[in-house]
Amino acid sequence: MRRRSSAFIGICLLGALGFFVSLSLIEKHVTARAGGGVDEGLCSALTIFSCEETATSAVSEVGGLPLAVVGAGYYLAVLLLAGLLRFGTRIFTRVPGVLVGSSLLAVLGSFALFVFSLTTLGKLCPLCLALYGVNGGLLLASLYVHDEGRKAAWAQALRPWHLDSVAGLLALIVGVTSVQVLVYAPAKRAARSASKGMAPLSDVPVAVDLSGAPRLGPEGAAVVIVEFSDFQCPYCQGLSSALEEVVGANTDVALHFRHFPMDHACNPLIKEKFHEWACGAATAAVCADDQGKFWPFHDAMFREQAALTRPELEARALELGLDVARFHTCLDAIATKDRLERDLEQGVALHIQGTPTFYVNGLRYVGGKTREELEILVQRARDSKVSAGSD
């Protein structure tokens, strides 16, 4: 009886802990997707830690809904089931089996996410690791909460279709919906509102050298955007797509690209390995530009950010119709290295600290932006130009 009581308390405490950690992850997800930095404190305690990488990865959302929202809803459901376990024992007799089955699925999902983070991203989210531990603890506690012990709990888990399972599913739906409506949606609206109202880092425009920078859009455009970017940066991927859409929809906007890979292999500001394939990707883009294929190569690398090793870049060059022998020679050429260094030197001179950083008619902005937000910045630049011309 004492073991069952301890297991019940453990389920309640772990469910509450999982819920509050998930709320923190929701906040970081919203901030990261809005282009804000979240790698501070615990998220940057070790070099392998990064909440940003996981929050902006392909598996951080399911059907547009953050996994953190699903997680928070799940932990709410666990607490609701714990309530049924305590107060509805005569009606809901198979709740321990539901808890065992659901926590087992959570543990398996945790393992899959851990492997993905470690092998594909090369980074781990410490808050996610905490939830993996919570899920393991819930599985263990659920096995001991049944009156007749672990075997009975496993037996119930293997017979999932009963009234208690329906109650568990309804609890999950209620939990996820509540978190989505009461937490995630307001946070997302607030982030968008803050982003739209964000001013440039300085009201004084600076001159940015455009010589040799690949250009998309008309020469002599009224609105000139200069992007300092990193092909392994998740924020840069989203911003790049939005910028190309803006340029395609506005005949008076031009985009110029500058390389600023965030890794110690080529960037003097970075003192340790960070985006380990970024310098090689930037070098490859310079070589693609040498053959007039910068933008197709640029788009292909952002589409496949997990495939930026040298053999993969050479395979991509072949797919895009580049002269592969010339491309291969270019990758190791001193002139290519010098060209990349010029971009980096300009970024350092402009005091750029991270990517993406971009300039709209000389005004500096940092972080990811949606197409709608970029359109606002473009219109501001137009209005400012008209105002200056009328003085």
C-alpha positions in Angstrom: 0.0 0.0 0.0 2.9 2.3 0.8 4.6 1.6 -2.5 1.3 2.4 -4.3 0.9 5.6 -2.4 4.5 6.7 -3.2 3.9 5.8 -6.9 0.8 8.0 -7.0 2.6 10.9 -5.4 5.4 10.4 -7.9 3.0 10.5 -10.9 1.5 13.7 -9.6 4.9 15.4 -9.0 6.4 14.2 -12.4 3.2 15.2 -14.2 3.4 18.7 -12.7 7.2 19.0 -13.5 6.7 17.9 -17.0 3.9 20.4 -17.5 6.0 23.4 -16.3 9.1 22.3 -18.3 6.8 22.0 -21.4 5.5 25.6 -20.8 9.1 26.8 -20.8 9.8 24.9 -24.1 6.7 26.5 -25.6 8.1 29.9 -24.7 11.4 29.1 -26.3 9.8 27.6 -29.4 7.8 30.8 -30.0 10.8 33.0 -29.4 13.0 30.9 -31.6 10.5 30.8 -34.4 10.2 34.6 -34.2 13.9 34.9 -34.7 14.9 35.6 -31.1 17.8 34.0 -29.3 17.0 31.4 -26.7 20.4 29.8 -26.1 21.3 31.2 -22.8 21.6 29.9 -19.2 21.0 26.1 -19.2 20.5 26.0 -23.0 24.1 27.0 -23.4 25.7 25.4 -20.4 27.6 22.9 -22.5 28.7 23.2 -26.1 26.5 20.3 -27.1 23.4 22.1 -25.7 21.2 24.2 -27.9 17.5 24.9 -27.4 17.4 26.9 -30.7 18.5 24.1 -32.9 15.8 21.8 -31.6 13.1 24.5 -31.5 13.7 25.3 -35.2 14.2 21.7 -36.4 11.9 19.8 -38.7 10.6 17.6 -35.9 9.8 20.4 -33.4 6.2 20.6 -34.8 3.6 18.1 -35.9 1.0 19.5 -38.3 2.0 23.0 -37.3 1.6 22.3 -33.6 4.8 22.4 -31.5 5.6 19.1 -29.8 6.0 21.2 -26.6 2.2 21.9 -26.8 1.5 18.2 -27.2 3.8 17.5 -24.3 2.1 20.0 -22.0 -1.3 18.6 -22.9 0.0 15.1 -22.2 1.2 16.0 -18.7 -2.1 17.7 -18.0 -3.8 14.4 -19.1 -1.5 12.5 -16.7 -2.7 14.7 -13.9 -6.3 14.3 -14.8 -5.8 10.5 -14.9 -4.1 10.7 -11.5 -7.3 12.3 -10.3 -9.4 9.5 -11.7 -7.0 7.0 -10.1 -7.5 8.7 -6.7 -11.2 9.5 -6.8 -12.7 7.2 -9.5 -11.4 3.8 -8.5 -14.8 2.1 -8.7 -15.6 3.3 -12.2 -12.1 3.7 -13.8 -10.4 0.5 -12.7 -7.8 0.3 -15.6 -6.2 3.8 -15.3 -2.9 2.2 -14.2 -2.8 0.4 -17.6 -3.5 3.6 -19.5 -0.7 5.3 -17.6 1.7 2.5 -18.4 0.8 2.4 -22.0 0.9 6.2 -22.5 4.2 6.6 -20.6 5.7 3.8 -22.6 4.8 5.6 -25.8 6.3 8.8 -24.4 9.5 6.9 -23.5 9.8 5.5 -27.1 9.1 8.9 -28.5 11.8 10.4 -26.2 14.3 7.9 -27.4 13.6 8.7 -31.1 13.9 12.4 -30.5 17.1 11.9 -28.6 18.7 9.9 -31.4 17.5 12.5 -34.0 18.9 15.4 -32.0 22.3 13.6 -31.4 22.8 12.2 -34.9 21.1 14.8 -37.2 21.3 18.1 -35.3 24.5 17.3 -33.3 22.9 19.3 -30.4 20.8 18.4 -27.4 18.1 20.4 -25.7 18.6 20.2 -21.9 14.9 20.9 -21.2 14.0 18.1 -23.6 16.4 15.8 -21.7 14.6 16.7 -18.5 11.3 15.6 -20.1 12.9 12.4 -21.3 13.7 11.7 -17.6 10.2 12.7 -16.5 8.8 10.2 -19.0 11.0 7.4 -17.8 10.0 8.2 -14.2 6.3 8.2 -15.1 6.7 4.8 -16.7 8.3 3.4 -13.6 5.8 5.0 -11.2 2.9 3.8 -13.3 4.1 0.2 -13.0 3.8 0.4 -9.2 0.5 2.2 -8.9 -1.7 -0.8 -9.6 -3.1 -2.6 -6.5 -1.9 -6.0 -7.8 1.6 -4.9 -8.9 3.5 -4.5 -12.2 2.3 -7.6 -14.0 -1.3 -6.5 -13.6 -0.4 -3.0 -14.9 1.4 -4.5 -17.9 -1.6 -6.7 -18.6 -4.0 -3.7 -18.6 -1.6 -1.8 -20.9 -1.8 -4.6 -23.4 -5.6 -4.4 -23.5 -6.0 -0.7 -24.5 -9.5 -0.6 -25.8 -11.8 0.1 -22.8 -13.6 3.0 -21.0 -10.4 4.1 -19.3 -8.6 4.4 -22.6 -11.4 6.6 -23.9 -11.1 8.7 -20.8 -7.3 9.0 -21.3 -7.8 10.1 -24.9 -10.4 12.7 -24.0 -8.0 14.0 -21.2 -5.2 14.3 -23.8 -7.5 16.2 -26.2 -8.7 18.5 -23.5 -5.1 19.0 -22.3 -3.6 19.8 -25.7 -6.6 22.1 -26.7 -6.4 24.0 -23.4 -2.6 24.6 -23.8 -3.0 25.6 -27.4 -5.8 28.1 -26.8 -4.7 29.5 -23.4 -0.9 29.4 -23.7 0.5 28.9 -27.3 -1.9 31.0 -29.3 -1.5 34.1 -27.1 2.3 33.7 -26.9 2.5 33.4 -30.7 0.3 36.5 -31.2 2.4 38.5 -28.8 5.6 37.4 -30.5 4.3 38.5 -33.9 3.1 41.8 -32.5 6.5 42.5 -31.0 8.3 41.5 -34.1 6.2 43.7 -36.3 6.9 46.7 -34.1 10.6 46.0 -33.9 12.8 48.9 -34.7 16.3 48.6 -36.4 19.2 48.3 -34.1 20.2 51.9 -35.0 18.3 54.7 -36.7 21.5 55.7 -38.6 22.0 53.8 -41.8 25.4 52.4 -42.6 27.1 51.9 -45.9 27.5 48.2 -46.8 29.9 47.2 -49.6 28.0 45.4 -52.4 30.9 44.7 -54.7 31.1 41.0 -55.7 28.0 40.1 -53.7 25.5 37.8 -55.5 22.3 39.9 -56.3 18.7 38.9 -56.8 16.5 41.6 -58.2 17.1 44.7 -60.3 20.3 46.7 -60.4 19.8 50.2 -58.9 16.7 49.1 -56.8 15.1 51.6 -54.6 15.2 49.2 -51.6 18.4 47.3 -51.2 18.6 44.4 -48.7 22.0 42.9 -47.7 21.8 39.6 -45.9 24.7 38.2 -43.9 23.9 34.5 -43.6 25.0 31.0 -42.7 23.8 27.9 -44.6 23.6 25.8 -41.5 21.7 28.4 -39.5 18.0 27.4 -39.1 16.8 31.1 -38.8 18.7 31.9 -42.0 16.8 29.2 -43.8 13.4 30.7 -43.0 14.6 34.3 -43.6 16.1 33.3 -47.0 12.9 31.9 -48.3 10.9 34.9 -47.1 13.4 37.4 -48.7 13.2 35.6 -52.0 9.4 35.9 -51.9 9.6 39.6 -51.2 12.1 40.2 -54.0 9.9 38.2 -56.4 6.9 40.2 -55.5 8.5 43.7 -55.6 10.2 45.1 -58.7 12.0 47.8 -56.7 13.7 45.5 -54.2 17.1 43.8 -54.6 18.8 41.3 -52.3 22.5 41.0 -52.0 24.1 38.0 -50.2 27.1 38.0 -47.9 28.6 35.0 -46.2 29.0 34.9 -42.4 29.4 31.2 -41.5 29.3 30.7 -37.7 32.2 28.3 -37.2 35.7 28.6 -35.9 37.1 26.9 -39.1 36.8 30.3 -41.0 35.1 32.9 -38.7 37.6 34.7 -36.4 34.8 35.6 -34.0 33.9 31.9 -33.3 36.3 30.3 -30.9 35.0 26.7 -31.1 33.2 24.3 -33.4 29.6 25.4 -33.8 28.1 25.0 -37.4 30.8 22.6 -38.5 29.7 22.4 -42.2 29.0 26.2 -42.6 32.4 27.2 -43.8 32.5 24.5 -46.4 29.0 25.3 -47.5 29.9 29.0 -47.9 33.0 28.0 -49.9 30.9 25.8 -52.2 28.4 28.7 -52.7 31.3 30.9 -53.8 32.3 28.3 -56.4 28.7 27.9 -57.6 28.6 31.7 -58.0 31.8 31.4 -60.1 29.8 29.4 -62.6 26.7 31.6 -62.4 24.7 29.2 -60.3 24.8 30.8 -56.9 21.0 31.2 -56.3 20.1 27.6 -57.3 22.9 26.3 -55.2 21.9 28.6 -52.3 18.3 27.3 -52.5 19.4 23.7 -52.6 21.6 24.0 -49.6 18.9 25.7 -47.5 16.5 22.9 -48.5 18.9 20.2 -47.3 20.6 21.8 -44.4 21.5 18.3 -43.0 23.5 17.4 -46.1 26.4 19.9 -46.3 29.4 17.6 -46.2 31.9 18.0 -49.1 30.8 14.9 -51.0 27.2 16.0 -50.7 28.0 19.5 -51.9 29.9 18.0 -54.9 26.9 15.7 -55.6 24.6 18.8 -55.5 26.9 20.6 -58.0 26.5 17.7 -60.4 22.7 17.8 -60.0 22.6 21.5 -60.8 24.7 21.1 -63.9 27.9 22.6 -62.8 31.3 21.7 -64.2 32.2 19.4 -61.3 36.0 19.3 -62.1 36.1 23.1 -62.1 33.9 23.1 -59.0 36.3 20.7 -57.2 39.3 22.8 -58.1 37.6 25.9 -56.9 36.9 24.5 -53.5 40.6 24.4 -52.6 41.6 27.6 -54.5 43.2 30.5 -52.6 41.1 32.9 -54.5 38.0 31.3 -53.2 39.3 31.5 -49.6 40.1 35.1 -50.1 36.7 35.9 -51.4 35.0 34.3 -48.4 37.4 36.1 -46.0 36.4 39.5 -47.6 32.8 38.8 -46.6 33.8 37.8 -43.1 36.0 40.8 -42.7 33.1 43.1 -43.7 30.9 41.3 -41.2 33.4 41.8 -38.5 33.9 45.4 -39.4 30.1 45.9 -39.1 30.2 44.3 -35.7 27.9 41.4 -36.7 27.7 38.9 -33.9 25.3 36.3 -35.3 23.1 35.2 -38.2 20.9 36.2 -39.8 21.8 39.8 -39.8 20.5 41.9 -42.6 20.3 45.6 -43.7 17.4 47.3 -45.4 18.7 50.5 -47.1 21.5 50.5 -44.5 19.4 49.9 -41.4 20.3 46.9 -39.5 18.0 44.1 -38.3 18.7 40.8 -36.6 16.8 37.5 -36.5 14.3 35.7 -38.7 11.3 37.5 -40.2 8.2 36.3 -42.1 7.4 37.6 -45.5 4.7 39.9 -44.0 7.2 41.4 -41.6 9.7 41.9 -44.3 7.1 43.7 -46.5 6.6 46.1 -43.6 10.3 46.8 -43.4 10.4 47.3 -47.2 7.5 49.7 -47.1 9.2 51.7 -44.3 12.3 52.0 -46.5 10.2 53.3 -49.3 8.5 55.8 -47.1 11.8 56.9 -45.6 13.2 57.4 -49.1 10.2 59.5 -50.2 10.4 61.6 -47.0 14.1 62.2 -47.5 13.5 63.2 -51.1 10.9 65.8 -50.2 13.2 67.6 -47.6 
